[in-house]
């Protein structure tokens, strides 16, 4: 694939339509509470402005279901971007139509326009060609720096590229591909893959994609209960993905046949229900009694996982070890995050909740790379072709 990056494109004085990921969390008053996704794409934005491009930014935010919803406006993201840039960001109250057309038509080199949420139109998620053409009408050059959306074949991430001859990826995408590429290629061994989160079905592809590279899989979070159930171990009322039990057995057999190792929890932090004031206790084994639910890995599991992490030369982590958003169930995730951060290994966090846990602990600088794309990073490691990336090389 003939993929070009933004610094290989002629952009001076051109209208550069840059797809960014400003899908940021907002508080009740509409203010941005975490600007990581904005700051991560600043190198691309500032480079384009230094080159005197007419910069048109587009993004989605939330799930407005194809129609305008003030709760999901990108205006707060634009305000935060203006603060970071120290210059005005012109906000267009739609992403297509006469309003944006007039604003963009009057732009001068070095100015920035942020379009309203692309998902306010059904054509975005449908990857509608007419909608893609409407977006492309604002572009002389198309740049995608929204790594976390590359696995989606949407109009602003894929469809538009067919109608803009000059196109490439931004610096954030470049770094993501470099870091994840190292995990996928010939990573230093031992290689430990830490998987958590709720669903086995979300991670089976990663196991298949990395099986010949990984030495040890460490499995926690809700998905661990499906694996334990697949082994015939009682898990009480814990979350089990019943339709994935057969797949879980197949994965366990495949790992065993390959000579690799998988560690599952040997104890759990359990409670009657998931809440901040829950009364918890720790099981003495991998089994969970009737009526109880597991919400975190226990201390013996933490120690076993830490031992493997501290021996590793490469670590890929995706998914928390428990319900880390609640204080009673965050010990496993916190302890493992700290162990990985100080392991001295080449460490990559695969976005999503894991990245949020790292940010809450202020450990991001201790990791080699914290990915901005949960689903995109997983699919890349699985070997699945990312539509947004494919579109840039076509």
ZIRAQUI-V855923 format. One record per backbone hydrogen bond with DSSP energy under -1.0 kcal/mol. NH is the residue of the N-H (numbers start at 0). CO is the residue of the C=O. E is the energy in kcal/mol with one decimal. If there is no record, write none. Layout:
# ZIRAQUI-V855923
NH|CO|E + NH|CO|E
This chain:
# ZIRAQUI-V855923
2|0|-1.9 + 5|168|-2.4 + 7|4|-2.6 + 8|5|-1.6 + 12|51|-1.9 + 13|10|-2.4 + 15|53|-2.4 + 16|140|-3.0 + 17|55|-3.0 + 18|142|-2.8 + 19|57|-2.6 + 23|21|-2.4 + 26|30|-2.5 + 29|26|-2.3 + 32|24|-2.4 + 38|34|-2.7 + 39|35|-2.5 + 41|38|-1.1 + 44|40|-2.0 + 45|41|-3.2 + 46|42|-1.7 + 47|43|-2.2 + 48|44|-2.0 + 49|45|-2.4 + 50|46|-1.3 + 51|48|-1.8 + 52|47|-2.3 + 53|13|-3.3 + 54|110|-2.1 + 55|15|-2.9 + 56|112|-3.4 + 57|17|-2.1 + 65|118|-1.0 + 71|68|-2.7 + 72|69|-1.3 + 77|73|-2.1 + 78|74|-2.1 + 79|75|-2.2 + 80|76|-2.4 + 81|77|-2.2 + 82|78|-1.7 + 83|79|-2.2 + 84|80|-2.6 + 85|81|-2.1 + 86|81|-1.2 + 89|111|-2.8 + 91|113|-2.5 + 100|96|-1.9 + 101|97|-2.4 + 102|98|-2.1 + 103|99|-3.0 + 104|100|-2.0 + 105|101|-1.1 + 106|103|-1.2 + 109|52|-2.4 + 110|107|-1.9 + 112|54|-2.8 + 113|89|-3.0 + 114|56|-2.9 + 117|58|-2.4 + 119|116|-1.8 + 120|117|-1.3 + 123|120|-1.6 + 125|121|-1.5 + 126|123|-1.3 + 127|122|-2.4 + 131|127|-2.5 + 132|128|-2.5 + 133|129|-1.8 + 134|130|-2.0 + 135|131|-2.5 + 136|132|-1.4 + 137|134|-1.9 + 138|135|-2.0 + 139|14|-3.0 + 140|14|-2.1 + 141|165|-2.4 + 142|16|-2.5 + 143|167|-2.0 + 144|18|-2.9 + 148|145|-2.2 + 149|146|-1.7 + 151|148|-2.1 + 153|151|-1.5 + 154|123|-2.5 + 157|153|-2.3 + 158|153|-1.7 + 159|154|-2.8 + 161|158|-1.1 + 162|159|-2.0 + 167|141|-1.9 + 168|3|-2.6 + 169|143|-2.1 + 173|169|-2.0 + 174|170|-2.3 + 175|171|-2.5 + 176|172|-2.5 + 177|173|-2.0 + 178|174|-2.8 + 179|175|-2.8 + 180|176|-1.6 + 181|177|-1.4 + 182|178|-1.3 + 183|179|-2.0 + 184|180|-1.9 + 191|313|-2.9 + 192|215|-2.7 + 193|315|-3.2 + 194|217|-3.1 + 195|317|-2.5 + 196|319|-2.0 + 202|199|-1.6 + 203|199|-1.4 + 206|202|-1.8 + 207|203|-2.2 + 208|204|-2.7 + 209|205|-2.1 + 210|206|-1.1 + 212|209|-2.0 + 213|209|-2.8 + 214|190|-2.9 + 215|190|-1.8 + 216|260|-3.0 + 217|192|-2.7 + 218|262|-2.6 + 219|194|-2.6 + 220|320|-1.5 + 222|196|-2.7 + 223|220|-1.3 + 224|221|-1.2 + 226|222|-1.6 + 227|223|-2.6 + 228|224|-2.5 + 229|225|-2.1 + 231|228|-1.7 + 232|227|-2.4 + 236|291|-3.1 + 237|234|-2.0 + 241|239|-1.4 + 243|240|-2.4 + 244|241|-1.4 + 247|243|-2.7 + 248|244|-2.2 + 249|245|-2.0 + 250|246|-2.4 + 251|247|-2.4 + 252|248|-2.3 + 253|249|-2.3 + 254|250|-2.6 + 255|251|-2.2 + 256|252|-2.6 + 257|253|-1.5 + 258|255|-1.2 + 259|254|-1.4 + 260|214|-2.0 + 262|216|-3.0 + 268|295|-2.8 + 269|280|-2.8 + 270|292|-2.1 + 277|274|-1.7 + 280|269|-1.8 + 282|267|-2.3 + 287|233|-2.4 + 291|288|-1.7 + 292|270|-2.3 + 294|268|-2.9 + 297|266|-2.1 + 301|297|-2.2 + 302|298|-2.3 + 303|299|-2.0 + 304|300|-2.8 + 305|301|-2.8 + 306|302|-2.1 + 307|303|-1.4 + 308|304|-2.4 + 309|305|-2.6 + 312|189|-3.0 + 313|189|-1.8 + 314|345|-2.7 + 315|191|-2.0 + 316|347|-2.5 + 317|193|-2.6 + 322|294|-2.3 + 323|321|-2.2 + 325|322|-2.0 + 328|325|-1.9 + 329|326|-1.2 + 333|329|-2.7 + 334|330|-2.9 + 335|331|-2.1 + 336|332|-2.5 + 337|333|-2.2 + 338|334|-2.2 + 339|335|-2.6 + 340|336|-2.5 + 341|337|-1.9 + 342|339|-1.3 + 345|312|-2.8 + 347|314|-2.7 + 348|368|-2.5 + 349|316|-3.4 + 350|348|-1.0 + 355|351|-1.7 + 356|352|-2.3 + 357|353|-2.2 + 358|354|-2.4 + 359|355|-2.4 + 360|356|-1.6 + 361|358|-1.3 + 362|357|-2.5 + 365|362|-2.1 + 366|363|-1.4 + 368|346|-1.9 + 370|348|-3.0 + 376|372|-1.7 + 377|373|-2.0 + 378|374|-2.4 + 379|375|-2.2 + 380|376|-2.0 + 381|377|-1.8 + 383|378|-2.3 + 387|149|-2.8 + 389|385|-2.8 + 390|386|-2.3
